[in-house]
Amino acid sequence: MSKLKSVLLTIVGTMITGFGIGVFLTPNKVVGGGVSGLSTILYHALSIPPGVSFLVINLIFLLIGIRILGVSFTVKTLLGATLISVFVQVFSYIPLYTENIILATVFGGVLYGFGIGLGFAAGASTGGTDILGRLIQYKFPTVPIGKLLLFVDGIIIIISLIIFKNIELTLFGIISLFISSTTIDMVISQLNISRIAFVITEKGDEISELLVSSSPRGVTVIDVVGAYTKDQKKMLFCALKESESEKFQKKILAIDEEAFIVFSESQRIKGNGFYLYK
């Protein structure tokens, strides 16, 4: 992925996340874990601006763990944490969109997860409990980081119950955590979806030359024999981005209207012009 695309994805992702936190989650006291949850608690308990507490907490975590996490991870996290802190604070000044706790939980969770998913795709980190989880894992390397993050988020949600003394808010926080986690997984999954094309044709050499010369995708040519007709043909194998499928098909049919084309969905392709988001 180019650096420009990575930076743009990071900015857009942190903006969307900041919007979800500042407009929906924090004003309605929905704590779904993470530093956003801590900043929400501090805002309502001590009137500390959410953007300020978000940045300060991340800086503390980074200063504690800079030797363990490394300079590269620290710099990336500092960029993401700073951007999201700014956006959270800016969007917190927007008038309250809704006081309906269900709408706030759903839309806040979706926006939070979608933004974080884009950030992950860009290779960025917004810090938060991700840093704390990595620090704990350093001491307990055999424990999966996913379980560590779930444990930390659980503690933050329990703290919100102690502070707000409202079991319904706690339950909505758990729902928000589930929604945001599911959304992150969906975003990463969708970004990785590509197409595999299988083309059976009598004009394999001609078509493969056209595809190689007019697109960035490679083509593998395989000799095949029809089981029923015993005709010898060529099978072209090509990995494509989903957006390239229509143009790919038109190029083939322009040469061979009788070509047999099969498109199959692929969840993960890496190498040769493909980037694996994770």
N, C-alpha and C positions, 0 to 999 in steps of 0.2 A: 504494500500500500504506500502511495506517495506521502511525503511529509505534509503537503498542503491538504490533501484529503483527510489525513489523520487529525490535523489541527481543526479543520472545519467540523468534522464529526464530533470532536471533543467539545467544541464551543456549542454546537447545536444540542448535543446530549446533555451537557451541564445546564443549558438554558431551560430545556424541557423539564429536567429534574428539579431545578430551582423553582420553576413555575408550580409544579405539583406540590412541592413542600410549602412554599410561601403562600400560595393561594388556597389550597385545600386542606393539607394535613395539619400544619401548625396552628392556623386560626381555630380549628375545630378540635384541638387537643388529641388528635389521632397519632398515637405513638406506635410505629411498626418496627421499632428497634433501630439500630445504627446510630450514627452521630446525629442524624436528622431528628431521631427520637429524643436524644439527650438535649438537643438545642430547643426542641418543643417544650420539654419539661422545664428547662431553665428559663425559657421565655415566660411561661405562665406562672412559675413559682417565684422567680426573682426579677422579672421584667428585663432580662438581658436580651438584646436584639439577636434574633436567631442566626443571622449571617455572621455576626461577631463571634458568638459561641461556637458555631460550626468551624470557623477558621482556627480559633484558639485551641480547641480540642484536637484538631488534626495536627497542628503545629507541635503540641505537647507529645502526641504519639510519635511523630516523625523524629523529634529531638531525642526521644528515648530510644528509638529503634534504628537510627541512621547507620550505625555500625553493622547491624544485623541485616537490614534491608538493602544496603548498598546505595551508592550515590545516584545511579541511574533511576532506580525505582523511586527514590526520595524526590528527585527533581520532577519526574512525571506526576507523582502524587501531589506535590506542592502546586503544580500548575492546575490540575483538575480540582483540587480542594479550594484553591483561591477563586477560580471561576465560579464554582457552584456556590461558594459563600457569598460572592457578590450578587449573583442572580437571586439567591434566597432572600437576601436583604432587600434588593430592589423590588422584587415581587411582593414582599410583605407589606409594602406601602399601598398596594392595590386594594380597593374596597372589597370587602368580603363577598365572594361570589354566591355562596350558599351556606346556610346554617343546617341544612339537611345532612346529618351525620352519615347516612348511607351513601349519598351522592359524593360527599367529600372523601369517604373511604375508598370508593370504587375509582373515581377519577384521579384522586391523589395517588393511589397505588399504581394505576396503569401508567400515568405520566412519569412517576418516579422510576418504575421498572423500564419503561421505554427509553428514557434518557440515559439511565445507567447502562442499558444494553448497548446503545450506540457508543457510549464511552468505552465499554469493554471492546467493542468491535474496532475502535480506533487505537486500541492498545494503551488507553489511559486508565488511570485509577483516581477515584474521587476520595480515596483515603477511608476515613471512618473506621468502622469495626474490622474492615479488611486488614488494616495495619495491625490492630490489636490481635486479630486472629493469627496473623503471621508471627507476631512476637511470642504468643503463647505456644504456637506450633514449634518454635525454635527450642523451647524448653521441653515440649512433649511431642517430638517428631513423629511418633507412631499414630497420633490422633489425626484423622482427616480434617482438613481446614473447614470443610462444609459443616461438620458437626460442631467445631469450635465457634464458628460464626453464629450458628443456630443457638448455641449455649449463651453467647454474649448478648444476642438480640433478646433472648428470653429474660435475661437479667434486667435489661433496660425496660422491657415491657412490665416486669414485676415492680420496678421502681416507679413507673407511671401509675400503677395501681395504688401504691403507697402514698404518692403525692396527691393524685387527683381523687382518690377514694371513690372511684366509680367503676364498677365491674363492667358495665356496658362499654365504656370507652376502651377498657383493656381488651375486650372481645373484638371490638372494631379494629383495634391495633393489630391483633393477630390476623384478622381477615385482610387488612392492608398489607401485612408482611407476606401473606400467601399470594395475594394478587400481584404484588411487585415482583416476587421471585418467579412466578409463572410467566409474567410478561418478559422478564429478562431472558428466560430460556427460549421463549417464542421468537424474540427479536434475533438472537444469535442463530437459532435454527433457520429462520427465513433468509438471513443473509448468506447462509451456506448452501442454500438450495440452488442446484444447477441442473442442466439437462444432458443426458447421454443420447446421442443419435446413432442409430444403426440404419444403414442404407444399403439395400440390395439392388444392384444395377448391372447392366451390361456395358455401361460406359464409365466404369470406375476410374480409369486413368484420366480421362478427360475431366470428370467432375472433381477429382482430387487435386488436379493441377489448378483448376479455377478456385477452389476453396483455399488452398495454400497461398495462392497469389493475391487473394482479395480479402483475407481475414487473418487475424492474429492467432487463429486456432490451428493446431496440427491435425493431421488426418492419418489414421492407420488403415491400410488396405489389406484385406484378407481374401484369399481365394476360397470360394465356397461352391458347393454343388447342391442343386435342388434334389431333395430325397425322392420326390415324385417324378419330376420331369427329367432329372439327370442333367439338366442344363448347367453349364459352368458359368458362374458370374463372379462379380466382385462384391465384397461387403466392406463398406466404409464405416469406421468407428471414429466418432468425434465427440469431445466434451465441449459443451457450450454454456454460456451464461443464459439464463432464462429469457432475457430480452433479445437474444440473438436468434432464437429458434425460427421465427417467422421468415426473416431474411435468408437464413440458411436453407429453408425448405424451398423458397422461390428460386434460389440459385440452382438447386438440383433439378427441379421440375422444368426449368428453362432449357436444360440439356437433355433430360430424359423424363418424359411425361409418364413413363411406365415404371419409374423407380418406386420401390417399396420402402417406405420410411417409417421407422418406429422411434418415438421419443420416450425416454424413460427418465424419471426424476432421480436425482442423486442428492443425498444429504451432505456429503463431504467430498470435496475434490481439492487436492493440494498439489502445487507444482505446475510448471509449464504455463504461467500466466494466471493461475488461480490462487487466491488468497483464502486461507482458512481462518475464519473468525472464531474466537473462543474466549 
